[in-house]
């Protein structure tokens, strides 16, 4: 199922057999590679509410079914989470390879309707097809890092250079340049100083 198909789906409380709202947005966590939450227009108070993933039993083609406890739990008010992607940031999100080459922009993603895990991020670009030999898809394990403005992808073309550890036995290189006679300092001379007199204490 595609993420874009979520919007407009009714959210059902199976225990009360009633509709609690309609999906207005989604929240994807690229770090875990799964759907993190759904934002809904709530029926009860007419406001917006966030349904966390643990409250969702399954996403069907016609409705989102909550768990038995999930239907009675109040949801938090939707707020921008800098670590998650919503419809406004995932669509047309720029994708960059770790080799410095632009791969393209996201257009959507597919996810598992039972586990809510992202199956693949979908691209507009055809360059990705030539690079990975697939049809414009990015598998979640390929994602190296992601923000609301850029997704970084491992291309497999950049190799990490091995770190060279510093050993205590490593010889220290020092350069000693011989000094000319005119550059040498004269040996210091010490004059005998008479013993000082004690200072009288002031009252």
C-alpha positions in Angstrom: 0.0 0.0 0.0 1.2 3.5 -0.7 1.3 6.3 1.8 -0.7 8.6 -0.3 -3.6 6.2 0.0 -3.8 6.8 3.7 -5.3 10.2 3.5 -9.1 10.2 3.8 -9.4 6.7 5.3 -11.7 6.5 8.3 -10.2 5.4 11.6 -12.3 2.8 13.4 -12.5 1.9 17.1 -13.4 -1.8 16.9 -14.5 -2.1 20.5 -17.2 0.7 20.3 -17.7 0.0 16.5 -17.6 3.6 15.8 -15.5 6.0 13.6 -13.1 8.2 15.6 -11.8 10.3 12.8 -10.4 10.5 9.3 -6.7 10.4 8.3 -5.4 13.8 7.3 -1.6 13.1 7.4 1.0 10.5 8.2 4.3 10.5 10.1 7.2 8.3 8.9 10.2 7.6 11.0 13.1 7.1 8.6 15.4 6.0 11.4 13.3 2.9 12.1 11.9 2.7 8.6 8.3 2.4 9.6 5.1 4.4 9.9 5.3 6.2 13.3 1.8 7.8 13.6 -1.3 9.0 11.8 -2.8 12.5 12.2 -6.6 12.5 12.1 -9.5 14.9 12.0 -11.3 13.7 15.2 -15.0 13.2 15.2 -15.5 13.7 18.9 -14.2 17.3 19.3 -13.7 18.4 15.7 -10.0 19.0 16.3 -6.9 17.1 15.2 -5.4 14.1 17.0 -2.3 12.0 16.6 -2.8 8.2 16.6 0.6 6.5 17.5 1.6 3.3 15.7 1.1 1.1 18.7 -2.6 2.0 18.7 -3.0 0.7 15.1 -3.9 -3.0 14.6 -4.0 -2.9 10.8 -4.4 -0.5 7.9 -6.9 -1.8 5.4 -7.8 -0.6 2.0 -11.0 0.9 3.3 -10.2 1.9 6.9 -7.6 2.0 9.7 -8.5 -0.4 12.5 -7.3 0.4 16.0 -6.4 -2.0 18.7 -9.0 -2.8 21.5 -7.2 -0.4 23.9 -6.2 2.0 21.2 -9.7 3.1 20.5 -10.3 4.3 24.0 -7.0 6.0 24.5 -6.8 9.8 23.9 -4.2 10.9 21.4 -1.8 13.8 21.6 -2.2 17.0 19.6 -0.1 16.8 16.4 3.2 18.6 16.6 6.1 18.8 14.2 8.6 16.2 14.9 12.0 17.0 13.3 12.9 13.3 13.1 9.8 12.3 11.2 8.5 12.9 7.6 5.0 14.0 6.8 3.3 14.4 3.5 4.6 17.9 3.0 8.3 16.9 3.6 8.4 13.3 2.2 6.9 14.4 -1.2 9.7 15.9 -3.3 12.3 15.3 -0.6 15.8 15.5 -2.1 17.8 12.3 -2.0 21.6 12.5 -2.1 24.1 9.7 -2.4 27.0 9.5 0.0 29.3 9.8 -3.1 28.0 13.4 -3.6 25.8 12.6 -6.5 22.1 13.7 -6.6 19.9 10.6 -6.9 16.5 12.3 -7.2 13.5 13.3 -5.2 10.9 11.1 -3.4 7.4 10.9 -4.7 5.9 8.4 -2.2 6.6 5.2 -0.3 5.0 1.7 0.1 4.5 0.1 3.5 3.3 -3.2 5.0 -0.3 -2.9 6.1 0.2 -5.2 9.1 3.6 -4.3 10.5 3.6 -0.6 9.3 7.2 -1.1 8.1 8.2 0.9 5.0 8.9 -1.5 2.1 10.5 1.1 -0.2 10.7 4.8 -0.8 9.7 5.6 -4.4 11.7 8.0 -6.6 10.9 10.2 -9.6 14.5 9.9 -10.8 15.7 7.4 -13.4 19.3 7.9 -12.3 18.6 5.6 -9.3 17.6 2.9 -11.7 20.9 3.0 -13.5 22.8 3.2 -10.2 21.1 0.3 -8.3 19.4 -1.6 -11.1 15.9 -1.2 -9.6 12.8 0.7 -10.6 13.2 3.9 -8.7 13.1 2.4 -5.2 15.2 3.0 -2.1 15.2 0.2 0.5 15.1 1.5 4.1 18.4 -0.1 5.0 20.1 2.0 2.3 19.1 5.2 4.2 22.2 6.5 6.0 20.6 9.6 7.5 17.5 11.7 6.9 16.1 15.1 7.9 13.0 17.0 6.8 15.1 18.6 4.0 17.4 15.8 2.8 17.8 12.0 2.7 21.3 10.5 2.5 21.7 7.1 0.9 24.5 4.6 1.0 25.6 3.9 -2.6 28.3 1.4 -1.8 30.7 3.4 -3.9 32.5 5.2 -1.1 34.9 3.1 1.0 35.9 4.1 4.5 39.7 4.7 4.9 41.1 2.6 7.7 42.1 4.6 10.7 45.8 4.5 11.6 46.2 4.1 15.4 49.0 6.0 17.1 51.2 3.6 19.0 53.2 4.5 22.1 56.2 2.7 20.5 56.0 5.0 17.4 59.3 7.0 17.2 59.0 10.7 17.6 60.7 12.5 14.8 62.6 15.6 15.8 64.8 17.8 13.8 67.8 19.4 15.4 69.5 22.1 13.4 73.1 23.1 14.3 73.4 26.7 15.4 76.1 29.0 14.1 78.5 30.6 16.5 76.9 34.0 16.1 73.5 32.6 16.9 74.5 31.0 20.2 73.7 32.9 23.4 76.5 33.8 25.8 76.6 31.9 29.1 74.8 33.9 31.8 77.0 35.7 34.4 76.0 35.8 38.1 77.1 38.7 40.4 77.3 38.3 44.1 74.4 40.2 45.9 74.8 41.4 49.4 72.3 40.0 51.9 69.3 42.2 52.2 68.1 43.9 55.5 65.0 42.7 57.1 62.0 45.0 56.7 60.7 46.4 60.0 57.1 45.5 60.8 54.6 48.3 60.6 52.1 48.8 63.4 
